[in-house]
């Protein structure tokens, strides 16, 4: 998979307007007639942004591959691209729809069996991604000084560790499978 950083309109209003609707997303795993309970926890989990694990690793790898010159010339573009990938549904081209814990377009779906996702809205990934954003701002403010660039690479490596960690299965602490998802939100799937 190749990750390509793309720019979007500089207008915050138009960018937000294009990305604030999740009604058209289709769940990955539809189980006939089942649902999660308790409903409040399912609704809360479904309101979070979920990014496929492979897409998150690809985005992070692309940031690690940014040259000093890329950082000097494109820090703001990289910051917007990072936000688009981690915080906006559909921010990564070709990525499948996120898992649904509640109703999306009137269909109830279960977290997909064998699916691996990350949630940039929750710790430990949320603070790590925010740290990358802060590091990118320092790169821009300090005109890509070596110290600012070193800090950027260190913080991106922390995000990568959150994703791949040092566990034998290659999953870092920020990765959710069905079991971890259901346990984290105290959800029970009932038919």
C-alpha positions in Angstrom: 0.0 0.0 0.0 1.3 3.4 -0.9 0.3 6.5 1.1 0.2 9.7 -0.8 -0.1 13.0 1.1 -2.6 15.3 -0.6 -3.6 18.9 0.1 -7.1 20.1 0.7 -8.7 23.5 0.5 -7.2 25.9 3.0 -10.7 27.0 4.0 -11.4 25.3 7.4 -15.2 25.6 6.9 -15.2 23.9 3.5 -12.8 21.2 4.7 -14.9 20.5 7.7 -18.1 20.5 5.7 -16.7 17.8 3.4 -15.9 15.5 6.3 -18.5 15.8 9.0 -21.0 13.2 7.8 -20.7 9.6 8.6 -24.2 8.6 7.4 -23.0 7.1 4.2 -20.5 4.8 5.8 -21.2 1.1 5.5 -20.3 -1.2 8.4 -17.7 -3.9 7.7 -19.5 -6.8 9.5 -23.2 -7.0 9.6 -24.6 -9.7 11.8 -28.2 -10.5 11.3 -30.4 -9.1 14.0 -27.7 -8.7 16.7 -26.7 -5.6 18.6 -24.4 -4.4 21.3 -25.5 -3.7 24.8 -25.5 -1.6 26.8 -26.8 0.8 24.2 -25.1 3.9 25.7 -21.7 2.4 25.6 -22.2 1.2 22.0 -23.3 4.6 21.0 -20.3 6.2 22.6 -17.9 3.7 21.0 -19.6 4.2 17.6 -19.1 8.0 17.9 -15.4 7.6 18.0 -13.2 7.7 14.9 -11.7 4.3 13.9 -8.9 3.9 11.4 -7.7 0.6 10.0 -4.5 -0.5 11.6 -2.7 -0.9 8.2 -3.7 2.6 7.1 -2.4 4.1 10.4 0.9 2.3 10.0 1.1 3.5 6.4 0.5 7.2 7.4 3.0 7.0 10.2 5.6 5.4 7.9 5.1 8.2 5.4 5.8 10.7 8.1 8.9 8.9 9.2 10.1 9.0 5.6 9.7 12.8 5.3 13.0 14.4 4.5 14.4 17.4 6.3 13.6 19.4 3.1 10.0 18.0 3.2 9.7 19.2 6.8 11.1 22.6 5.9 8.9 23.2 2.9 5.7 21.3 3.8 5.2 21.2 7.6 1.8 22.8 7.4 0.7 20.4 4.6 2.0 17.4 6.6 0.1 18.6 9.6 -3.2 18.9 7.6 -2.6 15.4 6.1 -2.0 13.9 9.5 -5.2 15.4 10.8 -7.1 14.2 7.7 -5.8 10.7 8.1 -6.3 10.2 11.8 -9.3 12.3 12.6 -11.6 12.5 9.5 -13.7 9.5 8.2 -12.4 8.7 4.8 -9.2 10.6 5.4 -7.1 7.7 3.9 -8.0 7.0 0.3 -9.0 3.3 -0.2 -9.3 2.6 3.5 -12.4 0.5 4.4 -15.1 1.9 6.5 -14.6 2.0 10.3 -16.3 -0.6 12.6 -19.6 0.3 13.9 -20.7 -0.2 17.5 -24.1 1.3 17.0 -26.5 2.2 14.3 -25.0 3.7 11.1 -27.5 4.4 8.4 -30.0 2.3 10.3 -27.9 -0.9 10.3 -26.4 -2.5 13.4 -22.9 -3.9 13.0 -20.4 -5.8 15.1 -16.7 -5.0 15.2 -15.3 -7.3 12.4 -13.8 -10.6 13.4 -10.1 -10.4 12.6 -10.3 -6.7 12.1 -7.5 -4.5 13.5 -8.3 -0.8 14.1 -6.9 2.1 16.1 -8.8 5.0 17.7 -7.0 8.3 17.5 -9.6 9.7 19.9 -8.4 7.6 22.8 -5.1 7.2 24.8 -2.5 6.1 24.2 -2.7 7.1 20.5 -4.5 10.5 21.0 -1.7 12.1 23.0 1.0 10.7 20.7 -0.7 12.1 17.6 -1.2 15.5 19.3 2.5 15.4 20.1 3.3 14.9 16.4 1.1 17.9 15.6 3.0 20.0 18.2 6.3 18.9 16.8 5.2 19.8 13.3 4.3 23.3 14.5 7.7 23.6 16.1 9.3 22.6 12.8 7.3 25.4 11.1 8.0 28.0 13.7 11.7 27.2 14.1 12.2 26.9 10.3 13.0 23.2 10.4 16.0 23.5 12.7 17.8 20.2 13.4 16.5 20.1 17.0 12.9 20.6 15.9 13.2 18.0 13.2 14.8 15.5 15.6 11.9 16.1 18.0 9.5 15.5 15.2 11.1 12.2 14.2 11.2 11.1 17.9 7.4 11.8 18.4 6.5 10.0 15.1 8.5 7.0 16.3 6.4 7.1 19.5 3.3 6.9 17.4 4.7 4.0 15.5 5.5 2.2 18.8 1.9 2.8 19.9 0.9 1.0 16.7 3.4 -1.9 16.4 4.9 -2.0 19.9 7.1 -4.8 20.9 4.5 -7.5 21.4 5.1 -10.9 19.7 2.1 -10.4 17.5 3.3 -7.0 16.2 0.4 -5.1 17.8 1.1 -2.1 19.9 -1.0 -0.9 22.8 -3.2 1.4 20.6 -4.5 -1.5 18.4 -8.0 -2.9 18.9 -9.3 -6.3 17.7 -12.8 -7.4 18.4 -12.0 -8.8 21.9 -10.1 -5.7 23.1 -12.8 -3.4 21.6 -15.7 -5.2 23.4 -13.7 -5.4 26.6 -12.6 -1.7 26.5 -16.2 -0.5 26.2 -17.8 -3.3 28.3 -19.9 -4.3 25.3 -21.8 -7.6 24.9 -23.0 -8.7 21.5 -26.5 -10.3 21.7 -28.3 -12.0 18.8 
